[in-house]
Amino acid sequence: MLEILNAYRNPIVGIIALLFMVAFVFFLDSLKRQRAYQRKKNLIDNLGKQFNSIDLHYNINEFIAHAKNATQTLLVIAQTYAKAGDYEQAIAIYQTLSEKQLETHEKLEVLELLGDSYYKAGFLERSKTIFLEILHYYPHNIRILEYYMHACENLKQYTNALQALESLEELLYARIDSTLNVQKIWHTKNYLKTMQICNDHYMALAEQQEQLLVLYEQDTTLHRIILGHFKLYNVALFWQKILTSNNTMSYIDILWHFQKHEVPLEFIAKHADLLAIYHAKGFIDGYQKTTNFTLEVLQLLRIYSHIKADISFVYSCHTCKTQTPFYTYRCPACAEIATIEPLLLPTQILT
């Protein structure tokens, strides 16, 4: 018995036991994620079956058999459904047409519309598969390469998205298409690299931050994403960058959601914009002159009124004017990059 107790007191036994526990927890976590993935896949497949209508399939076949120029007529009908948001009917028509013998240009058009409809309906893997099928036969199709890149980006498959972007870059330098923009490709590549780093859970945090700092210095359009990462994982580095920023108000939504104990009030005494934000927030007593109307109103309410107010945020694309409740680097409506900025909305706090 004494020998057994001494064996358990041996530090090597403890290390082995710890490694076994870590491996066991990792195994259970992997099993859980695999089951969750399978459940999600089954749910998507079952939902996708709703997009297959037997009656509609039969009616389309009958229409094709008896109507002249049926394909183009059906495409117009399907596009009308898609514009109305009825992707079930649109996909059913495109799917049926894709199974028919069509001219090459018609087949390409149908597949492109089918992939786009799957994408907009939220079936990203299906849309990605369709775009890959098109690229297999037409690898220089700029539009489809961009669609494929967007699908991979939304699926967080950033390596695949970067590969597609590299193909676009090659086509640009080969002057295949003059609509490609060198600067836009450069920003997009930096963005995808940034997202790839932020989502790499196997990379050491110190290495992540080192690589993000390089991108931070290279591309100012990525500051918001990188600062958001620093806020979560290295708040001291976040404040170091904020205090040297010349565009603090662009990150007001991030700054607004700090708790008082997280703000280094002693270091922001000479930073007028930060002072205005935290006077309006109520972290600092008194008044700080500001050109921001919303911050001015909140400060005056705190000083002269019993009404309590806060700020909520929406995000607007300055290209297409679409508003979203969350920040995204790429506009979800027009797909332009680095066009989203926060809008401040004062809201009364009911007591």
Secondary structure, 3 states (H helix, E strand, C coil): CHHHHHHHHCHHHHHHHHHHHHHHHHHHHHHHHHHHHHHHHHHHHHHHHCCCCHHHHHHHHHHHHHCCCHHHHHHHHHHHHHHCCCHHHHHHHHHHHHCCCCCHHHHHHHHHHHHHHHHHHCCHHHHHHHHHHHHHHCCCCHHHHHHHHHHHHHCCCHHHHHHHHHHHHHHHHCCCCCCCCHHHHHHHHHHHHHHHHHCCCCCCHHHHHHHHHHHHHHCHHHHHHHHHHHHHHCHHHHHHHHCCCCCHHHHHHHHHCCCHHHCCHHHCCCCHHHHHHHHHHCCCCCCCCCCCHHHHHHHHHHHHCCCCEEEEEEEEECCCCCEECCCCCECCCCCCECCEEEEEEEEECCC
